[in-house]
Amino acid sequence: MSRALGRHRDGTVPNAMLDSELATPRRWDPEQTAAAVQLDRAESGWHVMYGSWSRRFFAIALWSDEPVMVYAHTAGELREVMRDVEAEAMERRFRPSVRVA
């Protein structure tokens, strides 16, 4: 069984790109990218990005001394994960230290 030949397969003649293809970069997942930009602007303590290859939203905490990065499949899920991480960090920070003698 053989595969169908495509534009970038061995043995095929490469197609010439049109000038319009060269002038206009392709935009992948514009809605998700816009949602990531919007969330990044709304969350000052986080840097939010969308990975078009992984199709995931990523956030890096700017408020933490240690590296913290979280990800999710949607912007809403990412916001929930960010709130969970913040709550966990606050709990650790204000947890009373008990010493047993």
ChimeraX attribute file (.defattr): number of C-alpha atoms within 10 A of each C-alpha:
attribute: neighborCount
match mode: 1-to-1
recipient: residues
	/A:1	3
	/A:2	4
	/A:3	6
	/A:4	6
	/A:5	10
	/A:6	11
	/A:7	10
	/A:8	10
	/A:9	11
	/A:10	9
	/A:11	9
	/A:12	10
	/A:13	10
	/A:14	11
	/A:15	8
	/A:16	6
	/A:17	8
	/A:18	8
	/A:19	8
	/A:20	8
	/A:21	9
	/A:22	9
	/A:23	8
	/A:24	8
	/A:25	8
	/A:26	9
	/A:27	8
	/A:28	12
	/A:29	13
	/A:30	12
	/A:31	9
	/A:32	20
	/A:33	20
	/A:34	13
	/A:35	18
	/A:36	24
	/A:37	15
	/A:38	13
	/A:39	20
	/A:40	16
	/A:41	13
	/A:42	11
	/A:43	14
	/A:44	12
	/A:45	16
	/A:46	20
	/A:47	17
	/A:48	27
	/A:49	21
	/A:50	24
	/A:51	15
	/A:52	14
	/A:53	8
	/A:54	8
	/A:55	15
	/A:56	17
	/A:57	24
	/A:58	21
	/A:59	24
	/A:60	17
	/A:61	20
	/A:62	14
	/A:63	12
	/A:64	12
	/A:65	7
	/A:66	8
	/A:67	9
	/A:68	14
	/A:69	15
	/A:70	15
	/A:71	20
	/A:72	18
	/A:73	14
	/A:74	16
	/A:75	22
	/A:76	13
	/A:77	12
	/A:78	21
	/A:79	19
	/A:80	12
	/A:81	16
	/A:82	24
	/A:83	11
	/A:84	12
	/A:85	16
	/A:86	16
	/A:87	12
	/A:88	11
	/A:89	13
	/A:90	11
	/A:91	11
	/A:92	10
	/A:93	9
	/A:94	8
	/A:95	9
	/A:96	8
	/A:97	6
	/A:98	6
	/A:99	5
	/A:100	4
	/A:101	3
